[in-house]
Amino acid sequence: MSAPAPRFRIGDVVRVDSRMALGHCRTPFFLRGKTGVIVGIQGAFHDPEKLAYHKPGLPRQVLYKVRFKQSDLWPNYRGKPHDHLEADIYEHWLMRISAEARSDSHAA
C-alpha cells in the first residue's frame, strides 16, 4: 500500500480544526482553532484515533510538525516574541489558511 501524498508543504499556514472529538484524540485541546506553520512532514502512519478502538487505522494519515507562536497560544504569554511550540498534528485535523493570513513571525 503506497503512502498518501501530503496535502500541505513546509511553509504552509494551517489552522487546527476546532471540532470536538469523542473518545481518543491525538490533537491537544489547547491547539484547536489555532494557526501555525508546517515545518516538517513526518510521514504517513496508521490513524491512532482508529487504532485506539482496535480498528486497522486506515486510511493512513500524513503527520506534520506544526509550529505555533507561544503568544498565539497563551493570551498572557510574557516570554520572548519569537518563542514557539512545535506539535505533531495529523492531516485530517488541519485546514489550509490563505497566504495573506501568514505572519512572518510564524516563519522558522
C-alpha positions as a Markdown table, in Angstrom:
| # | Residue | x | y | z |
|---|---|---|---|---|
| 1 | Met | 0.0 | 0.0 | 0.0 |
| 2 | Ser | 1.5 | 3.3 | -1.0 |
| 3 | Ala | 1.6 | 6.3 | 1.3 |
| 4 | Pro | -0.8 | 9.1 | 0.7 |
| 5 | Ala | 0.6 | 12.2 | -0.8 |
| 6 | Pro | 0.8 | 15.1 | 1.7 |
| 7 | Arg | -1.8 | 17.9 | 1.1 |
| 8 | Phe | 0.5 | 20.5 | 2.8 |
| 9 | Arg | 4.0 | 21.7 | 2.2 |
| 10 | Ile | 6.6 | 23.1 | 4.5 |
| 11 | Gly | 5.8 | 26.8 | 5.0 |
| 12 | Asp | 2.1 | 26.4 | 4.5 |
| 13 | Val | 0.0 | 28.2 | 7.1 |
| 14 | Val | -2.7 | 26.0 | 8.6 |
| 15 | Arg | -5.4 | 26.1 | 11.3 |
| 16 | Val | -6.1 | 23.2 | 13.6 |
| 17 | Asp | -9.7 | 22.2 | 13.4 |
| 18 | Ser | -11.7 | 23.2 | 16.5 |
| 19 | Arg | -14.2 | 20.3 | 16.4 |
| 20 | Met | -15.0 | 18.3 | 19.5 |
| 21 | Ala | -13.8 | 14.8 | 19.5 |
| 22 | Leu | -15.4 | 12.0 | 21.4 |
| 23 | Gly | -13.0 | 9.3 | 22.7 |
| 24 | His | -9.3 | 9.1 | 21.9 |
| 25 | Cys | -7.8 | 12.0 | 20.1 |
| 26 | Arg | -4.1 | 12.9 | 19.5 |
| 27 | Thr | -4.7 | 16.6 | 18.9 |
| 28 | Pro | -4.2 | 18.7 | 22.1 |
| 29 | Phe | -7.3 | 20.7 | 23.0 |
| 30 | Phe | -5.3 | 23.9 | 23.5 |
| 31 | Leu | -4.2 | 23.8 | 19.9 |
| 32 | Arg | -7.6 | 23.5 | 18.4 |
| 33 | Gly | -8.6 | 26.6 | 16.4 |
| 34 | Lys | -5.0 | 27.9 | 16.5 |
| 35 | Thr | -2.9 | 28.9 | 13.5 |
| 36 | Gly | 0.6 | 27.6 | 12.8 |
| 37 | Val | 3.1 | 26.9 | 10.0 |
| 38 | Ile | 4.1 | 23.4 | 8.7 |
| 39 | Val | 7.8 | 23.0 | 9.5 |
| 40 | Gly | 8.1 | 19.2 | 8.8 |
| 41 | Ile | 6.4 | 16.3 | 7.2 |
| 42 | Gln | 6.9 | 13.2 | 9.4 |
| 43 | Gly | 5.4 | 10.6 | 7.1 |
| 44 | Ala | 2.2 | 8.6 | 6.8 |
| 45 | Phe | 1.0 | 6.4 | 9.7 |
| 46 | His | -2.0 | 4.3 | 10.7 |
| 47 | Asp | -4.6 | 6.6 | 12.2 |
| 48 | Pro | -4.1 | 6.4 | 16.0 |
| 49 | Glu | -7.7 | 7.6 | 16.6 |
| 50 | Lys | -8.9 | 4.4 | 14.9 |
| 51 | Leu | -6.1 | 2.2 | 16.3 |
| 52 | Ala | -7.3 | 3.1 | 19.9 |
| 53 | Tyr | -10.5 | 1.2 | 19.2 |
| 54 | His | -8.8 | -1.8 | 17.7 |
| 55 | Lys | -9.6 | -0.8 | 14.1 |
| 56 | Pro | -7.0 | -1.1 | 11.3 |
| 57 | Gly | -6.2 | 2.7 | 11.3 |
| 58 | Leu | -6.8 | 3.0 | 7.6 |
| 59 | Pro | -6.5 | 5.1 | 5.6 |
| 60 | Arg | -3.1 | 6.1 | 6.8 |
| 61 | Gln | -2.8 | 9.8 | 7.7 |
| 62 | Val | 0.1 | 12.1 | 7.0 |
| 63 | Leu | 1.6 | 13.5 | 10.2 |
| 64 | Tyr | 3.1 | 17.1 | 10.2 |
| 65 | Lys | 5.2 | 19.1 | 12.6 |
| 66 | Val | 3.4 | 22.4 | 13.1 |
| 67 | Arg | 5.0 | 25.4 | 14.7 |
| 68 | Phe | 2.8 | 27.8 | 16.8 |
| 69 | Lys | 3.8 | 31.1 | 18.3 |
| 70 | Gln | 3.6 | 30.9 | 22.1 |
| 71 | Ser | 1.9 | 34.3 | 22.2 |
| 72 | Asp | -0.9 | 32.9 | 19.9 |
| 73 | Leu | -1.5 | 30.0 | 22.3 |
| 74 | Trp | -1.5 | 31.8 | 25.6 |
| 75 | Pro | -3.1 | 35.2 | 25.9 |
| 76 | Asn | -0.9 | 36.4 | 28.8 |
| 77 | Tyr | 2.4 | 34.9 | 27.5 |
| 78 | Arg | 5.3 | 37.0 | 28.8 |
| 79 | Gly | 8.2 | 35.3 | 27.0 |
| 80 | Lys | 10.1 | 36.4 | 24.0 |
| 81 | Pro | 8.1 | 37.2 | 20.9 |
| 82 | His | 9.9 | 34.5 | 18.8 |
| 83 | Asp | 9.2 | 31.7 | 21.3 |
| 84 | His | 7.3 | 28.9 | 19.8 |
| 85 | Leu | 5.9 | 25.4 | 20.4 |
| 86 | Glu | 6.0 | 22.6 | 17.9 |
| 87 | Ala | 3.5 | 19.7 | 17.8 |
| 88 | Asp | 2.9 | 16.7 | 15.6 |
| 89 | Ile | -0.6 | 17.0 | 14.1 |
| 90 | Tyr | -2.3 | 14.6 | 11.7 |
| 91 | Glu | -3.6 | 15.9 | 8.3 |
| 92 | His | -7.3 | 15.3 | 9.0 |
| 93 | Trp | -7.1 | 17.9 | 11.8 |
| 94 | Leu | -5.6 | 20.7 | 9.6 |
| 95 | Met | -7.1 | 23.3 | 7.3 |
| 96 | Arg | -5.2 | 25.5 | 4.9 |
| 97 | Ile | -5.1 | 29.2 | 5.6 |
| 98 | Ser | -4.8 | 31.8 | 2.8 |
| 99 | Ala | -1.3 | 33.1 | 2.1 |
| 100 | Glu | -2.5 | 36.6 | 3.2 |
| 101 | Ala | -3.0 | 35.3 | 6.7 |
| 102 | Arg | 0.6 | 34.3 | 7.0 |
| 103 | Ser | 2.6 | 36.2 | 9.6 |
| 104 | Asp | 6.4 | 36.5 | 9.1 |
| 105 | Ser | 6.7 | 35.8 | 12.8 |
| 106 | His | 5.5 | 32.3 | 12.2 |
| 107 | Ala | 8.4 | 31.6 | 9.9 |
| 108 | Ala | 11.1 | 29.2 | 11.0 |
